[in-house]
Amino acid sequence: MSTRIPTSRGQQRPVTLAVLMREAFVALNGIVMARLAERGHSAVRSAHSAVFQYLDDTGTTVSLLAERAQMTKQAMAELVRHLEGHGYLVRVPDPADRRAKLVVPTDRGHEVLAIAGELVPEIDEWAGRVLGPDRVRDLKADLDAIRHAATGGRERVSRPEP
């Protein structure tokens, strides 16, 4: 079995904080993808999480989705096209700008969002069993602090739990 960590000059590359955070995301996202497949949504792939994660329930332009996900408009448009083709999204005229189209989840898309939402407490509980609930709370606060500092204090994802 191969490792996900690539090698350089015959040695495994250093496992940095960023690598560990990415690999933890990949592992947790794999749980979500497996649950979606079990519930009949095998057309949704890991890459599509970039769409669902940044999609406002009232609709979002492809340009804004791409900006939020830090990817090109062309790449985001391809993800959206795939999800449209499988009935998860539709594009509708933007009432604020008739030239623009909003990407909106269909009932099937809302089902995907609900399934992912159901998993949040399950994953938190599982992490609590692995690390302990206090460490999970601290980990969330620490990751949010890192993100806040790395964005120059512009954004905070969550509020620390009591």
Salt bridges, closest charged atoms under 4 A:
GLU23 OE1 - ARG4 NE 2.52
GLU38 OE1 - ARG35 NE 3.78
ASP56 OD2 - ARG68 NH1 3.12
GLU78 OE1 - ARG81 NH2 2.89
GLU84 OE1 - ARG91 NE 3.04
ASP97 OD1 - ARG99 NE 3.20
GLU111 OE2 - HIS41 NE2 2.89
GLU118 OE1 - ARG39 NH1 3.14
GLU122 OE1 - ARG35 NH2 2.91
ASP124 OD2 - LYS140 NZ 2.73
ASP134 OD1 - ARG137 NH1 3.15
ASP138 OD1 - ARG137 NH2 3.52
ASP144 OD2 - ARG156 NE 3.05
GLU155 OE1 - ARG147 NH2 3.08
GLU161 OE2 - LYS140 NZ 3.45
